[in-house]
Amino acid sequence: MKKMGFLLFFALCIGLAVAYIAPTFQGKVEIQEYNQYEKIKLADIGIPKNTQQKKISKEQIYQGNLLLVNSEYPVHQKSVKSDILDLFGHKELTKGYGILDSEMKLSENVAQEFLKMISAAEKDGVHHFLINSGYRDLNEQREIYQKAGPDYALPAGYSEHNLGLSLDVGSSQMKMSEAPEGKWIEKNAWKYGFILRYPRDKIDITGIQYEPWHIRYVGLPHSAIMHKKNFALEEYLKYLKKEKMASAIVNGIKYTISYYFVSENMTIKVPKNNNYDISGNNIDGVIVTGYE
């Protein structure tokens, strides 16, 4: 799909032009405790007792990191991340990898999480990463679709790239399907909140051919649960809608996840300690993720 990117000639040129500087981490990010990620526990739970009421609007369905965007569910006006920035103008966010051009854009939060992942890959000796595509506005998506056609691109508003949560990641050495960078991402991206959005074994679910370069940020614990249960995003959202409530322990942090059907402005229950995130699914409801 859409694959203009990953031409070896361009990748090699950019790879040679961008100097690698290893990022330095401070604080509490425990990205190396991989063994704990494997101890994910999933169980049905009741709504936590220590809750408070929160009013939400129907518009919340179309905001957040868990939005499903595909041929059925387009991007809404309020779906685009509010922290989109120009990566070329923020060198502190591009240490350790190259970018294909000077107009590359991405959500700032996603760029920060990607940087953590790249740092971990570098420690494993994998460091020839290159971002080929990030956020695209509707005009850019429309131009790509007109040039590439439906076999290689999606119409404006129906691509995850229009959200700011997805990026196409290549290798400056070889095709991503054969590169160590591609293999590392397929094995490890979930530990940092990313998923391989179009896996080889989910073509019938996503409707998109295998893309080893296209990753999408959903955040923890969602990426970990999807990895554990081998879910594509479509399957995961159906799972949450069916189960209504679930829990997960990832890297020592306990998460509680609740799904709410939303048909109008309403009140829902959220953890009283304010440690929670709310994301719509872009279909019919919201997912509350509490953590402690």
DOKOLTI-494873 format. One line per field, with one value per residue: x, y, z of N, C-alpha, C in turn. Coordinates in steps of 0.001 Angstrom, whole numbers, padded with zeros to 6 digits. Layout:
N
n_u [X; ...]
n_v [Y; ...]
n_w [Z; ...]
ca_u [X; ...]
ca_v [Y; ...]
ca_w [Z; ...]
c_u [X; ...]
c_v [Y; ...]
c_w [Z; ...]
***
This chain:
292
n_u [000848; 000469; 003047; 005385; 007534; 010651; 012420; 015514; 017571; 016951; 016783; 019377; 020750; 019723; 020349; 023125; 023391; 022436; 023617; 024230; 023188; 023300; 020485; 019961; 018619; 016671; 015230; 012174; 011555; 011244; 012323; 013818; 013137; 012259; 011475; 009398; 007303; 006374; 004790; 002114; -001153; -004429; -007789; -011299; -012977; -014647; -016139; -013921; -014090; -013293; -014177; -015147; -017558; -017689; -018323; -018849; -018716; -020387; -018604; -016201; -015945; -014514; -011909; -008552; -006110; -006871; -008381; -010117; -009297; -010185; -011390; -014060; -014394; -013785; -011416; -012301; -012980; -012082; -010374; -007679; -004450; -003602; -001069; 000682; 003775; 006652; 009109; 011665; 012340; 012771; 015228; 015938; 014158; 014763; 017042; 019194; 017924; 016973; 015215; 013079; 012489; 012461; 010001; 008668; 006157; 004655; 002832; 003797; 003934; 003905; 006283; 008108; 007749; 008507; 011201; 012162; 011849; 013611; 016018; 016200; 016390; 018852; 020577; 020423; 021922; 020760; 020250; 019700; 017481; 014801; 012494; 009967; 007464; 005050; 002715; 000061; -001723; -005103; -005042; -002490; -002742; -004713; -003417; -001457; -003062; -004241; -002042; -000859; -002953; -005691; -004612; -002278; -002562; -004633; -007837; -008218; -008632; -009160; -006932; -004604; -002453; -003468; -004114; -001907; -000829; 000476; 003301; 005566; 008206; 011454; 014480; 017824; 019472; 018420; 015518; 012619; 011284; 013264; 015217; 017191; 016098; 013360; 012694; 013268; 011413; 008989; 009121; 009471; 008141; 005671; 006271; 006660; 004348; 003572; 002116; 002365; 000627; -000498; -000284; 001218; -000444; -003010; -004405; -006953; -008501; -007764; -007868; -005767; -002695; 000250; 002386; 005412; 006541; 004758; 003809; 001833; 000792; -000691; -000429; 000432; -001669; -002486; -001136; 000380; -001544; -002745; -000579; -000187; -002586; -002637; -004028; -005356; -005983; -008693; -009789; -009153; -010640; -013220; -013126; -012893; -015350; -017098; -016333; -016517; -015234; -011876; -008649; -005153; -001755; 001149; 004533; 004702; 002780; -000590; -003417; -006726; -009425; -012169; -015086; -017417; -020527; -021537; -024059; -024978; -024343; -023073; -022619; -019865; -018026; -014908; -011515; -010909; -008472; -007473; -005639; -005853; -006783; -008737; -010129; -011738; -013270; -013769; -016027; -018400; -018168; -016343; -013172; -012000; -009013; -007549; -004834; -002375]
n_v [-001194; 002243; 002815; 004593; 005252; 004198; 003750; 002678; 004329; 007007; 006578; 005807; 008129; 010006; 008678; 008857; 011543; 012324; 012726; 010460; 010739; 009581; 009415; 010717; 009442; 010373; 010134; 008291; 006320; 003041; 001318; -000921; -003179; -005686; -008325; -008161; -007275; -009511; -010724; -010169; -009837; -010658; -009992; -010181; -007550; -005693; -002405; -000084; 000742; 003181; 005752; 008579; 010870; 011905; 014261; 013818; 014653; 013875; 014324; 013326; 010766; 010921; 011572; 011004; 008317; 005820; 005726; 004290; 004259; 003733; 002324; 002477; 004195; 007410; 010131; 012604; 016128; 016973; 014966; 015023; 015194; 017621; 018472; 018569; 018892; 020303; 018187; 018654; 021112; 020591; 019399; 018007; 015979; 014226; 012762; 010137; 008982; 009275; 011659; 011830; 014188; 017803; 018673; 017015; 015985; 015364; 014132; 015629; 014201; 011538; 011548; 011828; 009389; 007657; 008298; 007242; 004531; 004220; 004693; 002434; 000452; 001136; 000392; -002282; -002577; -001825; 000615; 002077; 003753; 005437; 007934; 007967; 009004; 010966; 012806; 013845; 016419; 016905; 017869; 017148; 014372; 013983; 014708; 012721; 010477; 010976; 010834; 008300; 006460; 004149; 001647; 002037; 004031; 005792; 007437; 010982; 011701; 009125; 007873; 006816; 008445; 010970; 011576; 012003; 010154; 008049; 006637; 006070; 003952; 003440; 001764; 002861; 001246; -000998; -002692; -002480; -004826; -006701; -005714; -005351; -003382; -003478; -006039; -005722; -003783; -005136; -007071; -005674; -003159; -002917; -002741; -000129; 001233; 001239; -000203; -002617; -001736; -002950; -006017; -009072; -011311; -010339; -009320; -009861; -008767; -006049; -005123; -004160; -004573; -006307; -004262; -003625; -001303; 000565; 001988; 002513; 004624; 003660; 003501; 002283; 000339; -000830; -001544; -003653; -005552; -006062; -007234; -009527; -010931; -011143; -009263; -007232; -003694; -003329; -005725; -005548; -003340; -004314; -006396; -004980; -003658; -005794; -007080; -005050; -004406; -004697; -005808; -005169; -005960; -004424; -004274; -003917; -001999; -001480; -001579; -000486; -000968; 000387; 000269; 002489; 002929; 005622; 007804; 010296; 013445; 012676; 011178; 009522; 006971; 007465; 006850; 008054; 009139; 010543; 009447; 008622; 008003; 009038; 007838; 008044; 005671; 006224; 005224; 004438; 004839; 005371; 004729; 004237; 004397; 003540; 003845; 002672]
n_w [000000; -000594; -001724; -002023; -000657; 000788; -001324; -002182; -003045; -002243; 000481; 001186; 000564; 002397; 004732; 004775; 005000; 007487; 010669; 013318; 016624; 019828; 021945; 025261; 028218; 031020; 034302; 034891; 032930; 032163; 030010; 029476; 030838; 029670; 030198; 032005; 030509; 029284; 031101; 031031; 032293; 031733; 032568; 033270; 034938; 037578; 037687; 039101; 042600; 043642; 042269; 040186; 038850; 035444; 032960; 029532; 026058; 022964; 020975; 021874; 021005; 018682; 019219; 020381; 021067; 020175; 017906; 015230; 011935; 008715; 005604; 006200; 008354; 008545; 009135; 011456; 011875; 014412; 015057; 014432; 015808; 018250; 018703; 016533; 014932; 013212; 012392; 011399; 012402; 015025; 016289; 018555; 018710; 016726; 017016; 016310; 014169; 010683; 008578; 005766; 004353; 004673; 005474; 007168; 009396; 012629; 015471; 018518; 020940; 020000; 018555; 020650; 022007; 019986; 019823; 022234; 021654; 019496; 020782; 022398; 020435; 019320; 021377; 021063; 018856; 016477; 014207; 011848; 011105; 009388; 008876; 006596; 006083; 007794; 009539; 007429; 005843; 004615; 001995; 001076; 001242; -000626; -003006; -003121; -003407; -005887; -007561; -007037; -007032; -006215; -005609; -004274; -002427; -000031; -000003; 000702; 004111; 004861; 005631; 008085; 008385; 008298; 010857; 012542; 014164; 013045; 011303; 008613; 008590; 007550; 006462; 006155; 004792; 003424; 001979; 004043; 004659; 004684; 006282; 009338; 010933; 010321; 011242; 013949; 014774; 014284; 016233; 018655; 018859; 020189; 022877; 023403; 023004; 020345; 017382; 014737; 012148; 009869; 009689; 008417; 008691; 008912; 006782; 005756; 007724; 008064; 005479; 004081; 002396; 003609; 005461; 006430; 007276; 008284; 011197; 014121; 016747; 019744; 022410; 025744; 027937; 025641; 023238; 024216; 025013; 022550; 021251; 022840; 022465; 019765; 018113; 015534; 015178; 014582; 015570; 018277; 019211; 018845; 020675; 023137; 023117; 023319; 025743; 027609; 030116; 031251; 032487; 032892; 033612; 033092; 032825; 035585; 036138; 036899; 034913; 034225; 032082; 030476; 028488; 027001; 025544; 023566; 022855; 023082; 024791; 027965; 031283; 032687; 034537; 036054; 037236; 040543; 041282; 039167; 037414; 034475; 031029; 028264; 025330; 022219; 019923; 017342; 016292; 017915; 020646; 023791; 025351; 028540; 030230; 033082; 035418; 037784]
ca_u [000000; 001026; 004429; 006334; 008677; 011535; 013318; 016836; 018430; 016659; 017098; 020827; 021190; 019372; 021103; 024485; 023377; 022028; 024558; 023545; 023559; 022534; 019758; 020201; 017376; 016691; 013922; 011580; 011174; 011898; 012085; 014653; 012646; 011430; 010940; 008151; 006241; 005867; 003936; 000833; -002286; -005700; -008905; -012481; -013039; -015753; -015721; -013260; -014957; -012820; -014429; -015857; -018328; -017113; -019166; -018186; -019582; -020350; -017417; -015076; -015840; -013635; -010629; -007761; -005089; -007403; -009315; -010032; -009446; -010047; -012299; -015401; -014417; -012839; -010942; -013182; -012255; -011452; -009564; -006258; -003756; -003418; 000351; 001467; 004890; 007607; 010247; 012925; 012608; 012948; 016325; 016002; 013249; 015193; 018366; 019263; 017291; 016879; 013899; 013208; 012493; 012433; 008628; 008084; 005391; 004179; 002436; 004966; 003954; 004298; 007709; 008845; 007700; 009322; 012593; 012476; 011963; 014837; 017122; 016271; 016889; 020280; 021266; 020451; 022764; 019939; 020203; 019607; 016068; 014505; 011056; 009632; 006218; 004423; 001393; -000283; -003030; -005995; -004599; -001359; -003260; -005465; -002433; -000843; -004061; -004419; -000832; -000553; -004113; -006253; -003821; -001099; -002852; -006003; -008407; -008052; -009524; -009298; -005596; -004129; -001480; -004187; -004314; -000691; -000446; 001146; 004474; 006199; 009600; 012283; 015885; 018698; 020360; 017761; 014065; 012206; 010870; 014462; 016176; 017156; 015193; 012007; 012527; 013277; 010130; 007928; 009272; 009595; 007441; 004566; 006762; 006728; 003048; 003331; 001718; 002493; -000799; -000965; 000548; 001142; -001508; -004284; -004842; -008399; -009129; -007485; -008126; -004554; -001578; 001305; 003264; 006362; 007042; 003711; 003509; 000777; 000842; -001935; -000078; 000281; -001342; -003210; -000215; 000797; -002660; -002886; 000502; -000437; -003738; -002499; -005141; -005251; -006738; -010118; -010156; -009023; -011771; -014379; -012921; -013240; -016787; -017770; -016018; -016882; -014212; -010735; -007504; -003855; -000573; 002230; 005729; 004452; 001713; -001914; -004325; -008121; -009930; -013632; -015696; -018742; -021252; -021900; -025004; -025246; -023552; -023435; -021685; -019259; -017207; -013454; -010798; -010920; -007115; -007159; -004673; -006611; -006870; -009982; -010023; -012831; -012879; -014148; -017176; -019624; -017960; -015067; -012433; -011327; -007881; -007002; -003567; -001849]
ca_v [000000; 003590; 002800; 005456; 005401; 003037; 003608; 002580; 005455; 008123; 006197; 005845; 009526; 010627; 007999; 009390; 012975; 012590; 012184; 009801; 011151; 008742; 010199; 010441; 009367; 010634; 009958; 007033; 005442; 001743; 000666; -002098; -004307; -006402; -009567; -007899; -007113; -010820; -011223; -009472; -010599; -010117; -010565; -009342; -006915; -004790; -001010; 000220; 001416; 004540; 006445; 009846; 011099; 012863; 014529; 013789; 014977; 012900; 014594; 012558; 009545; 011169; 012089; 010070; 007481; 004521; 005917; 003404; 004955; 002828; 002662; 002682; 005221; 008468; 011093; 013744; 017387; 017055; 013770; 015298; 015539; 019069; 018795; 018316; 019829; 020092; 017469; 019255; 022252; 020116; 018441; 017179; 014846; 013404; 012186; 008684; 008498; 010268; 011973; 011847; 015552; 018849; 019034; 015909; 016403; 014277; 014521; 015766; 013074; 010333; 011705; 011563; 007944; 007030; 008524; 006235; 003240; 004241; 004565; 001025; -000302; 001428; -000432; -003629; -002542; -001559; 002078; 002736; 004072; 006598; 008209; 008328; 009753; 011134; 013405; 014492; 017062; 016324; 018265; 016297; 013018; 014026; 014717; 011393; 009548; 011249; 010396; 006877; 005645; 003381; 000454; 002396; 005119; 005897; 008772; 011972; 011500; 007709; 007378; 007078; 009544; 012222; 011756; 012405; 009052; 007001; 007005; 005035; 003876; 002639; 001553; 003529; 000226; -001960; -002715; -002720; -006230; -007521; -005002; -005574; -002397; -003985; -007189; -005238; -003125; -006142; -007817; -004859; -001867; -002941; -002422; 001321; 001800; 001212; -001463; -002755; -001567; -003844; -007228; -010039; -012289; -009668; -008641; -010019; -007935; -004623; -004784; -003547; -005498; -006264; -003088; -003705; 000034; 001451; 001767; 003402; 004751; 003485; 003626; 001161; -001077; -001348; -002234; -004904; -006499; -006454; -008166; -010770; -011629; -011128; -008501; -005989; -002661; -003621; -006811; -005095; -002492; -005205; -007117; -004084; -003404; -007003; -007381; -003857; -004098; -005610; -005279; -005659; -005530; -004327; -003658; -003575; -001008; -002067; -000776; -000898; -000471; 000316; 000775; 003087; 003328; 007031; 008229; 011705; 013904; 011826; 011099; 008201; 006813; 007437; 006743; 009288; 009690; 011297; 008743; 007942; 008580; 008737; 007873; 007514; 004624; 006739; 004450; 004578; 004888; 005802; 003777; 004862; 003595; 003993; 003188; 002951]
ca_w [000000; -000694; -001379; -002666; 000245; 000827; -002455; -001556; -003399; -001343; 001857; 001386; 000553; 003665; 005786; 004810; 005312; 008864; 011657; 014427; 017971; 020744; 022915; 026659; 028947; 032441; 034919; 035266; 031835; 032341; 028726; 029287; 031614; 028710; 030740; 032694; 029525; 028906; 032176; 030938; 032803; 031281; 033317; 033384; 036243; 037803; 037703; 040367; 043569; 043873; 041004; 040201; 037635; 034494; 031805; 028229; 024929; 021880; 020151; 022395; 020193; 017549; 019706; 021182; 020432; 019764; 016806; 014069; 010654; 007573; 004513; 006750; 009393; 008170; 010126; 011686; 012014; 015726; 015290; 014205; 017046; 018386; 018939; 015321; 014752; 012137; 012966; 010957; 013263; 016403; 016187; 019759; 018535; 015595; 017284; 016179; 012938; 009627; 008029; 004312; 003838; 005693; 005797; 007910; 010568; 013478; 016823; 019391; 021879; 019261; 018257; 021882; 022261; 018947; 020202; 023260; 020984; 018707; 021726; 022794; 019279; 019188; 022372; 020489; 017662; 015286; 014242; 010540; 010907; 008561; 008733; 005226; 006041; 009096; 009395; 006157; 005847; 003609; 000656; 000720; 001021; -001888; -004084; -003168; -003938; -007312; -008279; -006841; -007323; -005102; -005283; -003486; -001496; 000450; -000246; 001774; 005240; 005187; 005950; 009448; 008321; 008494; 012298; 013241; 015053; 012275; 010525; 007805; 009027; 006674; 006786; 005196; 004253; 002529; 002112; 005415; 004819; 004844; 007134; 010787; 011513; 010180; 012145; 015333; 015015; 014348; 017486; 019867; 018868; 021147; 024216; 023506; 022668; 018906; 016764; 013295; 011861; 008815; 009752; 007321; 008896; 009183; 005563; 005615; 008746; 007818; 004083; 003557; 002256; 004620; 005403; 007548; 007570; 008814; 012601; 014653; 018198; 020499; 023814; 026672; 027778; 024482; 022323; 024850; 024936; 021148; 020958; 023568; 021894; 018305; 017571; 014771; 015877; 014398; 016479; 019664; 019548; 018971; 021941; 024239; 023063; 023776; 027144; 028374; 031114; 031268; 033230; 032433; 034344; 032126; 033401; 036979; 036261; 036719; 034104; 034111; 030800; 030410; 027258; 027159; 024348; 023687; 021822; 023332; 025918; 029095; 032390; 032843; 035729; 035828; 038514; 041323; 041429; 037941; 036561; 033435; 029694; 027557; 023871; 021432; 018969; 016019; 015811; 018702; 022077; 024342; 026194; 029669; 030677; 034350; 035762; 039130]
c_u [000873; 002514; 005401; 007626; 009634; 012281; 014725; 017710; 018217; 017053; 018579; 021338; 020913; 020167; 022509; 024502; 023098; 023001; 023792; 024089; 022692; 021821; 020079; 018878; 017600; 015305; 013484; 011148; 011953; 011719; 012892; 014159; 011698; 010792; 009606; 007000; 005600; 004895; 002597; -000274; -003567; -006824; -010085; -012550; -014316; -015235; -015083; -014181; -014575; -012942; -015106; -016594; -017625; -018053; -018334; -019205; -019444; -019128; -016211; -014885; -014764; -012289; -009895; -006840; -005611; -008401; -009057; -010286; -009187; -011083; -013724; -015493; -013359; -012436; -011955; -012340; -011492; -010552; -008068; -005614; -003444; -001955; 001240; 002580; 005794; 008853; 011575; 013322; 012810; 013994; 016415; 015109; 013688; 016595; 018306; 018577; 017215; 015436; 014060; 013236; 012278; 011020; 007913; 007412; 004872; 003674; 003677; 005063; 004403; 005785; 008558; 008880; 008529; 010806; 013037; 012703; 013259; 016064; 017304; 016820; 018389; 021094; 021339; 021272; 022004; 019696; 020164; 018154; 015896; 012994; 010798; 008364; 005625; 003012; 001241; -001620; -003848; -005572; -003443; -001816; -003997; -004511; -001789; -001801; -004247; -003237; -000641; -001720; -004514; -005462; -002662; -001353; -004324; -006526; -008174; -009099; -009684; -007944; -005240; -003123; -002154; -004479; -003112; -000162; 000382; 002361; 004976; 007687; 010364; 013668; 016723; 019639; 019702; 016261; 013674; 011810; 012056; 015438; 016070; 016200; 013739; 011731; 012458; 011932; 009013; 007946; 009097; 008733; 006343; 004998; 006767; 005439; 002703; 002860; 002105; 001057; -001320; -000091; 000281; -000083; -002879; -004838; -006358; -009168; -008973; -007861; -006937; -003453; -000532; 002226; 004209; 006889; 006027; 003411; 002560; 000892; -000557; -001690; -000224; -000953; -001870; -002307; 000218; -000300; -002846; -001806; 000225; -001533; -003716; -003700; -004651; -006120; -008243; -010586; -010125; -010215; -013064; -014318; -013329; -014743; -017570; -017574; -016458; -015826; -013105; -009636; -006233; -002773; 000586; 003399; 005500; 003368; 000365; -002809; -005737; -008709; -011440; -014125; -017084; -019323; -021740; -022823; -025359; -024310; -024016; -022374; -021175; -018450; -015734; -012775; -010708; -009543; -006628; -006076; -005436; -006503; -008217; -009723; -011302; -012337; -013191; -015338; -018428; -019404; -016597; -014483; -011719; -010245; -007332; -005725; -003105; -000551]
c_v [001229; 003577; 003316; 005481; 004242; 002774; 003681; 003787; 006631; 007801; 006287; 007277; 010200; 010009; 008543; 010837; 013267; 011938; 011612; 010301; 010375; 009595; 009771; 010464; 009644; 010340; 008513; 006118; 004140; 000901; -000613; -003324; -005147; -007656; -009348; -007717; -008458; -011374; -010502; -010385; -009901; -010771; -009611; -008788; -006117; -003364; -000704; 001020; 002882; 005353; 007788; 009994; 012127; 013016; 014475; 014132; 013908; 013089; 013778; 011245; 009696; 011764; 011018; 009194; 006150; 004625; 004922; 004224; 003941; 003217; 002928; 003885; 006286; 009329; 012231; 014989; 017466; 015861; 014024; 015748; 017034; 019468; 018474; 019358; 019398; 019432; 018118; 020433; 021877; 019002; 017518; 015950; 013913; 012842; 010666; 008120; 009632; 010553; 012240; 013260; 016541; 019264; 017942; 016401; 015174; 014869; 014589; 014603; 011791; 010379; 011410; 010064; 007185; 007157; 007526; 004859; 003148; 004078; 003117; 000162; -000097; 000591; -001887; -003685; -002304; -000056; 002764; 003049; 005379; 006773; 008717; 009175; 009818; 011657; 014034; 015199; 016517; 016681; 017391; 014879; 012940; 013983; 013346; 010385; 009729; 010743; 008881; 005966; 004765; 002131; 000774; 003527; 005088; 007301; 009698; 011738; 010060; 007054; 007729; 008221; 010898; 012521; 012390; 011329; 007981; 007529; 005797; 005072; 002951; 002416; 002268; 002541; -000682; -001877; -003103; -004172; -007159; -006948; -005412; -004606; -002871; -005138; -006730; -004589; -004144; -006889; -006934; -003605; -001811; -002557; -000915; 001995; 001810; -000174; -001438; -002803; -002564; -005100; -008173; -010952; -011653; -008939; -008719; -009167; -006446; -004178; -004147; -004597; -005274; -005066; -003116; -002351; 000924; 001102; 002850; 003434; 004587; 003628; 002327; 001409; -001669; -002096; -003584; -005960; -006981; -007448; -009530; -011598; -011669; -010469; -007413; -004964; -002908; -004680; -006369; -004246; -003304; -005976; -006244; -003816; -004600; -007234; -006268; -003440; -005142; -004991; -005859; -005138; -005577; -003596; -003151; -002547; -001686; -001094; -001349; -000213; -000671; 000935; 001328; 003407; 004761; 007406; 009702; 012157; 013176; 011892; 009674; 008164; 006717; 007304; 008086; 009929; 010452; 010653; 007955; 008716; 008193; 008846; 007372; 006399; 005017; 005990; 004804; 004753; 005408; 004707; 004574; 003912; 004217; 003239; 003599; 002199]
c_w [000000; -000792; -002345; -001891; 000084; -000464; -001894; -001855; -002459; 000074; 002125; 001421; 001882; 004797; 005912; 005276; 006771; 009830; 012819; 015752; 018940; 021772; 024336; 027395; 030418; 032999; 035016; 034137; 031935; 031084; 028548; 030047; 030758; 029286; 031441; 031725; 029183; 029937; 032196; 031455; 032367; 032067; 033278; 034801; 036381; 037766; 039046; 041296; 043727; 042591; 041244; 038875; 036751; 033311; 030526; 027144; 023857; 020994; 020600; 021639; 019131; 017949; 020502; 020362; 019896; 018614; 015681; 012813; 009546; 006526; 004987; 007681; 009097; 009363; 010237; 011935; 013330; 016035; 015191; 015510; 017085; 018533; 017741; 015213; 013609; 012729; 012602; 011847; 014723; 016405; 017393; 019656; 017415; 015785; 017142; 014957; 011925; 009256; 006536; 003738; 004978; 006087; 006577; 009187; 011328; 014785; 017705; 020365; 021205; 018929; 019484; 022197; 021224; 019285; 021274; 022612; 020186; 019604; 022155; 021657; 019104; 020172; 021940; 019201; 016375; 015218; 012883; 010207; 010135; 008487; 007321; 005120; 007444; 008919; 008013; 006319; 004675; 002187; 000182; 000430; -000304; -003093; -004244; -003797; -005438; -008127; -008215; -007190; -006144; -004722; -004345; -002483; -001103; 000184; 000944; 002861; 005658; 005480; 007381; 009479; 008521; 009964; 012989; 014162; 014351; 011535; 009750; 008111; 008101; 007241; 005733; 004507; 003214; 002717; 003522; 005661; 005045; 005873; 008601; 011478; 011443; 011126; 013593; 015674; 015155; 015672; 018723; 019946; 019922; 022556; 024467; 023050; 021197; 018456; 015285; 012779; 010837; 008755; 008582; 007444; 009145; 007964; 005399; 006623; 008415; 006410; 003400; 003475; 003347; 004405; 006602; 007999; 008308; 010270; 013098; 016176; 018786; 021994; 024584; 027533; 026479; 023506; 022892; 024777; 023503; 020748; 021591; 022906; 020365; 017638; 016632; 015503; 015757; 015392; 017938; 020079; 019662; 020290; 023127; 024278; 023599; 025273; 028093; 029400; 031046; 032111; 032659; 033367; 033367; 032769; 034827; 037203; 035991; 035972; 034186; 032883; 030763; 029109; 027572; 025790; 024556; 022527; 021947; 024456; 027178; 030190; 032505; 034135; 035340; 037186; 039230; 041422; 040196; 037081; 035499; 032118; 029106; 026062; 023250; 020528; 017534; 015435; 016611; 020198; 022480; 025225; 027273; 030157; 031955; 034655; 037145; 039350]
***
